[in-house]
């Protein structure tokens, strides 16, 4: 009798028996949530072990991330249905439940965003800063959508909210237009890839090797040693010469010999030049011509290709050609021309 009276004893509008039932429901719900999660994770891991896809492992990680705070919250939400509580508690759980659900969904989606960002950063090691910013933007968009959705669940007019966001966005974009233009230019560089870290480029009067592609600017190590910082907006609005993209280099150079060079030796210059270029492994002769009668020399033009984009290789080959021409001309008695001026004096007055 005493036990029955204890069960029927009323406290804050509920009997002890009702409290015991609510606690039992809470404990059972927590256990059920934990067992269900364990079984789901176990089955997902079993599937993931049989495949080589990384998405399976990611899905296991997402489900495994759902921890005790969520079990407790939803178990408590179920258990409260078995007792009478203050209206404020009911209102609190009514508003909190969709928020928690949306939070779980967004946090899970963030795992997929992180996976994509890590994979993209691994493939594009030179642009990790741009990839990270892209990841933050995507996550920001997820949270913005979640916020608007929660507002709509609570009965607010989302049109007003979206319009407010639009006005704020316009104001921020106007105030930060220079910074934003550089950021969008960095995305253009990232996706279009006019150059990458390690490429030798020429931008206007600046030439050098790309050291870093940042969010706002790109850093170039100049041939003269200094670091040149150029805004991304400027890079995307100007002409860029990228020599790393070049499969082979076209070289054109001229030289002149003196006017009193005999005709047979002028013809021999063509053969000598061809022999010199043909002996160089990476060089491929295109043409050599007696081009014109210059002001103080008989001018020749040589065009050849180098099967390498490297600038140092080009200079080594050109140097070898210059040395070889000098030696062969000395041997054949052919003299290079240099600026001269002949003064003709008329003795008859």
RAURKA-V371206 format. One record per backbone hydrogen bond with DSSP energy under -0.5 kcal/mol. CO is the residue of the C=O (numbers start at 1). NH is the residue of the N-H. If there is no record, write none. Layout:
# RAURKA-V371206
CO_NH ; CO_NH
This chain:
# RAURKA-V371206
1_5 ; 2_6 ; 3_7 ; 4_8 ; 5_9 ; 6_9 ; 7_17 ; 9_16 ; 11_14 ; 14_11 ; 15_19 ; 16_20 ; 17_21 ; 18_22 ; 19_23 ; 20_24 ; 21_25 ; 22_26 ; 23_27 ; 24_28 ; 25_29 ; 26_30 ; 27_31 ; 28_32 ; 29_33 ; 30_34 ; 31_35 ; 32_36 ; 33_37 ; 34_38 ; 35_39 ; 36_40 ; 37_41 ; 38_42 ; 39_43 ; 40_44 ; 41_45 ; 42_46 ; 43_47 ; 44_48 ; 45_49 ; 46_50 ; 47_50 ; 48_51 ; 53_57 ; 54_58 ; 55_59 ; 56_60 ; 57_61 ; 58_62 ; 59_63 ; 60_64 ; 61_65 ; 63_66 ; 65_67 ; 67_70 ; 67_71 ; 68_72 ; 69_73 ; 70_74 ; 71_75 ; 72_76 ; 73_77 ; 74_78 ; 75_79 ; 76_80 ; 78_81 ; 79_82 ; 80_83 ; 83_85 ; 86_89 ; 86_90 ; 87_91 ; 88_92 ; 89_93 ; 90_94 ; 91_95 ; 92_96 ; 93_97 ; 94_98 ; 95_99 ; 96_100 ; 97_101 ; 98_102 ; 99_103 ; 100_104 ; 101_105 ; 102_106 ; 103_107 ; 104_108 ; 105_109 ; 106_110 ; 107_111 ; 108_111 ; 108_112 ; 109_113 ; 110_114 ; 111_115 ; 112_116 ; 113_117 ; 114_118 ; 115_119 ; 116_120 ; 117_121 ; 118_122 ; 119_123 ; 120_124 ; 123_125 ; 124_127 ; 125_128 ; 126_213 ; 127_131 ; 128_132 ; 129_133 ; 130_134 ; 131_135 ; 132_136 ; 133_137 ; 134_138 ; 135_139 ; 136_140 ; 137_141 ; 138_142 ; 139_143 ; 140_144 ; 141_145 ; 142_146 ; 143_147 ; 144_148 ; 145_149 ; 146_150 ; 147_151 ; 148_152 ; 149_153 ; 150_154 ; 151_156 ; 152_155 ; 156_158 ; 157_160 ; 157_161 ; 158_162 ; 159_163 ; 160_164 ; 161_165 ; 162_166 ; 163_167 ; 164_168 ; 165_169 ; 166_170 ; 167_171 ; 168_172 ; 169_173 ; 170_174 ; 171_175 ; 172_176 ; 174_177 ; 176_180 ; 177_181 ; 178_182 ; 179_183 ; 180_184 ; 181_185 ; 182_186 ; 183_187 ; 184_188 ; 185_189 ; 186_190 ; 187_191 ; 188_192 ; 189_193 ; 196_199 ; 199_201 ; 199_210 ; 200_243 ; 200_244 ; 201_208 ; 202_204 ; 202_241 ; 203_206 ; 206_203 ; 207_223 ; 208_201 ; 209_221 ; 210_198 ; 212_214 ; 212_219 ; 216_232 ; 217_214 ; 218_230 ; 219_211 ; 219_212 ; 220_222 ; 220_228 ; 221_209 ; 222_225 ; 226_222 ; 226_228 ; 227_229 ; 228_220 ; 228_230 ; 230_218 ; 231_235 ; 232_236 ; 233_237 ; 234_237 ; 235_238 ; 239_204 ; 240_242 ; 241_202 ; 241_243 ; 249_306 ; 251_304 ; 253_302 ; 255_300 ; 256_337 ; 257_298 ; 258_261 ; 262_266 ; 263_267 ; 264_268 ; 265_269 ; 266_270 ; 267_270 ; 267_271 ; 268_272 ; 269_273 ; 270_274 ; 271_275 ; 272_276 ; 273_277 ; 274_278 ; 275_279 ; 277_280 ; 280_283 ; 282_307 ; 284_305 ; 287_303 ; 289_291 ; 289_301 ; 292_294 ; 292_299 ; 297_294 ; 297_299 ; 298_257 ; 299_291 ; 299_292 ; 300_255 ; 301_289 ; 302_253 ; 303_286 ; 303_287 ; 304_251 ; 305_284 ; 305_307 ; 306_249 ; 306_308 ; 310_314 ; 311_315 ; 312_316 ; 313_317 ; 314_318 ; 315_319 ; 316_320 ; 317_321 ; 318_322 ; 319_323 ; 320_324 ; 321_325 ; 322_326 ; 323_327 ; 324_328 ; 325_329 ; 326_330 ; 327_331 ; 328_332 ; 329_333 ; 329_334 ; 335_258 ; 341_343 ; 342_344 ; 343_345 ; 344_346 ; 345_347 ; 347_349
